[in-house]
């Protein structure tokens, strides 16, 4: 006797969307629904409403994180409760905790939202000298016929042509 069949119902779609919206991977969604990963993928191909539910949940999770990243990039605050003991008495008070803008969050936001203007570019500068295929460098060709006249016991000298 095999496993019971896995039916796609509105309740199953809602559960899959909920799991995806919490950041679960497809393998974790399959486990949460009590099915094998391969079964989940087969059902996603077979039932567009099931696939759409999972993709919708992923979009919700992505939007939530994008919003949090944006908040960290611009700076944010929240109210938290602090508990103090003063003269043996417990005192509770609310304070506003502030987080200043975070450069890393700003860079991630910009490089992902506007990659044409904010992509991570690395400029490479090459200097030096490369030998040609014949093994004779361009510098040697240019310097042919010149001699170096050294002054004293140093490595310094001048070109004489």
Residue frames as qw, qx, qy, qz and C-alpha x, y, z in Angstrom:
[[0.000, 0.890, 0.457, 0.000, 0.00, 0.00, 0.00],
 [0.450, 0.356, 0.003, 0.819, 1.48, 3.36, -1.04],
 [0.093, -0.205, -0.339, 0.913, 1.19, 6.80, 0.42],
 [0.270, 0.717, 0.591, -0.253, -2.18, 8.51, 0.38],
 [0.436, 0.568, 0.343, 0.609, -2.67, 10.78, -2.62],
 [0.250, -0.381, -0.175, 0.873, -1.76, 14.44, -2.26],
 [0.201, 0.743, 0.589, 0.245, -4.71, 16.55, -3.32],
 [0.212, 0.091, -0.014, 0.973, -4.34, 20.23, -4.15],
 [0.163, -0.760, -0.629, -0.005, -7.08, 22.07, -2.26],
 [0.018, 0.865, 0.014, 0.500, -7.50, 25.74, -1.37],
 [0.671, -0.731, 0.123, -0.026, -6.31, 24.84, 2.15],
 [0.854, -0.081, 0.203, 0.472, -3.13, 23.21, 0.79],
 [0.432, 0.639, 0.135, 0.623, -2.48, 26.26, -1.43],
 [0.288, -0.894, 0.022, -0.342, -2.96, 28.58, 1.56],
 [0.807, -0.535, 0.175, 0.177, -0.58, 26.49, 3.71],
 [0.769, 0.202, 0.199, 0.572, 2.04, 26.42, 0.92],
 [0.190, 0.797, 0.088, 0.567, 1.76, 30.19, 0.47],
 [0.531, -0.831, 0.069, -0.149, 2.11, 30.74, 4.22],
 [0.855, -0.308, 0.200, 0.365, 5.25, 28.59, 4.41],
 [0.609, 0.434, 0.196, 0.634, 6.78, 30.32, 1.37],
 [0.046, -0.888, -0.074, -0.452, 5.99, 33.75, 2.85],
 [0.654, -0.738, 0.163, 0.024, 7.99, 32.78, 5.94],
 [0.103, 0.787, -0.595, -0.127, 11.06, 32.10, 3.79],
 [0.792, -0.144, 0.593, -0.029, 10.82, 28.32, 3.67],
 [0.051, 0.394, -0.752, -0.526, 12.65, 26.59, 0.81],
 [0.717, 0.097, -0.420, -0.548, 10.79, 24.24, -1.54],
 [0.517, 0.061, -0.837, 0.170, 12.22, 21.26, 0.34],
 [0.010, 0.055, 0.660, -0.749, 10.97, 22.72, 3.63],
 [0.561, 0.093, -0.023, -0.822, 7.55, 23.47, 2.12],
 [0.674, 0.075, -0.681, -0.277, 7.32, 19.86, 0.95],
 [0.339, -0.019, -0.828, 0.447, 8.18, 18.63, 4.44],
 [0.218, 0.075, 0.407, -0.884, 5.66, 21.05, 5.98],
 [0.678, 0.128, -0.185, -0.700, 2.98, 19.66, 3.68],
 [0.717, -0.190, 0.641, -0.197, 4.01, 16.09, 4.42],
 [0.863, 0.490, 0.108, -0.053, 5.05, 15.19, 0.87],
 [0.749, -0.128, 0.298, 0.577, 8.26, 14.34, -0.92],
 [0.084, -0.595, 0.222, 0.768, 10.13, 17.14, -2.72],
 [0.083, -0.012, 0.782, 0.618, 9.57, 15.46, -6.10],
 [0.026, 0.605, 0.796, 0.018, 5.82, 15.28, -5.44],
 [0.052, -0.763, -0.219, 0.606, 5.76, 18.98, -4.61],
 [0.061, -0.429, 0.477, 0.765, 7.49, 19.82, -7.89],
 [0.070, 0.248, 0.880, 0.399, 5.17, 17.55, -9.90],
 [0.008, -0.729, -0.657, 0.192, 2.13, 19.22, -8.35],
 [0.084, -0.667, 0.040, 0.739, 3.59, 22.69, -9.01],
 [0.033, -0.174, 0.680, 0.711, 3.84, 21.81, -12.71],
 [0.034, -0.378, -0.898, -0.221, 0.39, 20.22, -12.79],
 [0.157, -0.809, -0.563, 0.069, -1.58, 22.85, -10.82],
 [0.306, 0.531, 0.011, 0.790, -0.96, 26.49, -11.67],
 [0.430, -0.783, -0.094, -0.439, -2.92, 27.68, -8.61],
 [0.856, -0.457, -0.054, 0.237, -0.56, 25.69, -6.37],
 [0.660, 0.173, 0.052, 0.729, 2.52, 27.06, -8.12],
 [0.022, 0.701, 0.130, 0.700, 1.06, 30.60, -8.00],
 [0.637, -0.746, -0.136, -0.140, 0.42, 30.25, -4.25],
 [0.814, -0.293, 0.006, 0.501, 4.05, 29.31, -3.60],
 [0.458, 0.356, 0.142, 0.802, 5.37, 32.08, -5.86],
 [0.229, -0.800, -0.199, -0.518, 3.02, 34.59, -4.20],
 [0.741, -0.655, -0.087, 0.124, 4.37, 33.60, -0.80],
 [0.726, -0.033, 0.076, 0.683, 7.94, 34.02, -2.03],
 [0.189, 0.609, 0.181, 0.749, 7.07, 37.51, -3.32],
 [0.490, -0.818, -0.168, -0.251, 5.58, 38.42, 0.08],
 [0.800, -0.449, -0.003, 0.399, 8.77, 37.29, 1.83],
 [0.574, 0.231, 0.167, 0.768, 10.91, 39.21, -0.65],
 [0.048, -0.760, -0.215, -0.612, 8.83, 42.36, -0.25],
 [0.648, -0.750, -0.134, 0.002, 9.01, 42.12, 3.52],
 [0.762, -0.290, 0.084, 0.573, 12.81, 41.79, 3.47],
 [0.389, 0.470, 0.225, 0.759, 13.19, 44.53, 0.87],
 [0.277, -0.849, -0.194, -0.406, 11.19, 46.82, 3.15],
 [0.738, -0.636, -0.018, 0.226, 13.36, 45.92, 6.16],
 [0.687, 0.041, 0.167, 0.706, 16.51, 46.53, 4.11],
 [0.138, 0.688, 0.240, 0.671, 15.11, 49.89, 3.00],
 [0.504, -0.838, -0.148, -0.147, 14.33, 50.81, 6.62],
 [0.766, -0.434, 0.083, 0.467, 17.92, 49.99, 7.68],
 [0.548, 0.319, 0.245, 0.734, 19.26, 51.98, 4.74],
 [0.017, -0.725, -0.175, -0.666, 17.38, 55.14, 5.65],
 [0.046, 0.181, -0.622, 0.760, 17.63, 54.72, 9.40],
 [0.553, -0.447, -0.556, -0.431, 14.76, 53.65, 11.60],
 [0.141, -0.304, 0.625, -0.705, 13.48, 53.60, 15.13],
 [0.588, -0.355, -0.672, -0.277, 11.16, 51.53, 17.27],
 [0.465, -0.604, 0.274, -0.586, 9.69, 51.70, 20.74],
 [0.664, -0.009, -0.732, 0.154, 10.90, 49.22, 23.30],
 [0.627, -0.729, -0.099, -0.256, 10.19, 48.71, 26.96],
 [0.383, 0.423, -0.633, 0.524, 12.96, 49.15, 29.52],
 [0.732, -0.586, -0.331, -0.105, 12.67, 47.75, 33.00],
 [0.234, 0.536, -0.497, 0.641, 14.53, 49.35, 35.92],
 [0.622, -0.547, -0.532, 0.178, 14.65, 48.73, 39.61],
 [0.114, 0.546, -0.211, 0.803, 14.74, 51.91, 41.69],
 [0.316, -0.341, 0.540, -0.702, 14.65, 51.74, 45.51],
 [0.258, 0.023, 0.947, -0.191, 13.42, 48.16, 45.23],
 [0.561, 0.531, 0.397, -0.495, 10.53, 49.11, 42.98],
 [0.495, 0.174, 0.683, 0.508, 10.19, 47.81, 39.39],
 [0.244, 0.690, 0.049, -0.679, 9.75, 50.66, 36.95],
 [0.571, 0.320, 0.647, 0.390, 8.74, 50.06, 33.33],
 [0.151, 0.753, -0.012, -0.640, 9.16, 52.76, 30.74],
 [0.747, 0.525, 0.353, 0.204, 9.01, 52.98, 26.97],
 [0.214, -0.672, 0.320, 0.633, 11.92, 54.44, 25.06],
 [0.722, 0.678, 0.008, -0.141, 12.46, 55.05, 21.36],
 [0.663, -0.355, 0.492, 0.438, 15.52, 53.21, 20.09],
 [0.469, 0.817, -0.127, -0.311, 17.09, 54.72, 16.96],
 [0.784, -0.053, 0.458, 0.416, 19.21, 52.93, 14.37],
 [0.084, 0.715, -0.263, -0.642, 21.18, 55.25, 12.05],
 [0.777, 0.553, -0.154, -0.260, 21.35, 54.59, 8.29],
 [0.738, -0.338, 0.541, 0.220, 23.58, 51.64, 7.46],
 [0.177, 0.644, -0.516, -0.536, 25.92, 51.94, 4.48],
 [0.149, -0.109, 0.958, 0.218, 25.86, 48.24, 3.64],
 [0.354, 0.528, 0.734, -0.242, 22.07, 48.22, 3.52],
 [0.294, 0.777, -0.031, -0.555, 22.12, 51.29, 1.27],
 [0.062, 0.493, -0.739, -0.456, 24.57, 49.64, -1.15],
 [0.240, 0.144, 0.958, 0.057, 22.56, 46.40, -1.30],
 [0.362, 0.669, 0.506, -0.406, 19.37, 48.33, -1.93],
 [0.265, 0.767, -0.222, -0.541, 20.85, 50.45, -4.70],
 [0.018, -0.381, 0.843, 0.380, 22.76, 47.66, -6.48],
 [0.229, 0.252, 0.940, 0.014, 19.63, 45.49, -6.57],
 [0.288, 0.728, 0.502, -0.367, 17.04, 48.18, -7.34],
 [0.385, 0.898, -0.078, -0.201, 19.06, 50.19, -9.87],
 [0.836, -0.209, 0.341, 0.375, 21.87, 47.95, -11.15],
 [0.595, 0.650, 0.182, 0.436, 22.57, 50.06, -14.25],
 [0.047, 0.874, -0.152, 0.459, 23.66, 53.00, -12.11],
 [0.469, -0.691, 0.443, -0.326, 24.85, 51.20, -8.98],
 [0.975, 0.057, -0.214, 0.034, 26.51, 47.94, -9.97],
 [0.644, -0.648, 0.318, 0.253, 29.59, 46.82, -8.11],
 [0.682, 0.701, -0.162, 0.129, 32.34, 47.76, -10.54],
 [0.699, -0.529, 0.262, 0.403, 35.96, 46.93, -10.20],
 [0.455, 0.860, -0.221, -0.064, 38.38, 48.90, -12.33],
 [0.879, -0.209, 0.237, 0.358, 41.52, 47.09, -13.27],
 [0.235, 0.917, -0.295, -0.130, 44.63, 48.94, -14.33],
 [0.941, 0.013, 0.139, 0.308, 47.42, 47.07, -15.98],
 [0.094, 0.927, -0.350, -0.094, 50.90, 48.40, -16.14],
 [0.641, -0.385, 0.624, 0.228, 54.19, 46.92, -17.05],
 [0.289, 0.588, -0.579, -0.485, 55.32, 45.25, -20.09],
 [0.879, 0.112, 0.430, -0.172, 54.35, 42.19, -22.11],
 [0.265, -0.375, 0.728, 0.510, 56.66, 40.29, -24.44],
 [0.660, 0.391, -0.218, -0.603, 55.50, 39.72, -28.00],
 [0.979, 0.073, 0.108, -0.155, 55.20, 36.28, -29.55],
 [0.717, 0.548, -0.346, 0.256, 58.77, 36.36, -30.85],
 [0.783, -0.402, -0.268, 0.392, 60.12, 36.73, -27.33],
 [0.408, 0.133, -0.050, 0.902, 61.65, 40.18, -27.99],
 [0.079, -0.715, -0.529, 0.450, 60.10, 42.98, -26.00],
 [0.286, 0.872, 0.263, 0.297, 58.99, 46.24, -27.57],
 [0.333, -0.920, 0.161, 0.128, 61.24, 48.05, -25.12],
 [0.680, -0.303, 0.486, 0.459, 64.26, 46.08, -26.33],
 [0.540, 0.540, 0.462, 0.451, 63.41, 47.02, -29.90],
 [0.017, 0.980, 0.122, 0.156, 63.18, 50.68, -28.97],
 [0.459, -0.824, 0.296, 0.152, 66.39, 50.65, -26.96],
 [0.876, 0.156, 0.254, 0.379, 68.40, 48.83, -29.61],
 [0.510, 0.596, 0.028, 0.620, 71.50, 50.86, -30.37],
 [0.259, -0.849, 0.156, -0.433, 71.50, 52.72, -27.06],
 [0.632, 0.062, -0.630, 0.447, 73.96, 52.10, -24.26],
 [0.521, -0.826, -0.188, -0.105, 73.66, 52.77, -20.56],
 [0.422, 0.493, -0.437, 0.623, 76.49, 54.74, -19.05],
 [0.664, -0.597, -0.434, 0.119, 76.73, 54.01, -15.33],
 [0.031, 0.791, -0.295, 0.535, 77.96, 56.48, -12.79],
 [0.250, -0.535, 0.677, -0.439, 80.11, 54.93, -10.08],
 [0.066, 0.055, -0.991, 0.105, 79.08, 51.75, -8.23],
 [0.467, 0.256, 0.484, -0.695, 75.36, 52.46, -8.32],
 [0.433, 0.358, 0.806, 0.187, 72.67, 51.03, -10.52],
 [0.262, 0.845, 0.217, -0.413, 71.88, 54.53, -11.79],
 [0.464, -0.091, 0.529, 0.704, 72.86, 55.55, -15.27],
 [0.374, 0.633, 0.027, -0.677, 71.88, 57.52, -18.34],
 [0.778, 0.413, 0.455, 0.129, 71.00, 56.43, -21.84],
 [0.100, -0.615, 0.423, 0.658, 73.50, 57.40, -24.49],
 [0.739, 0.453, 0.495, -0.051, 72.38, 57.06, -28.05]]
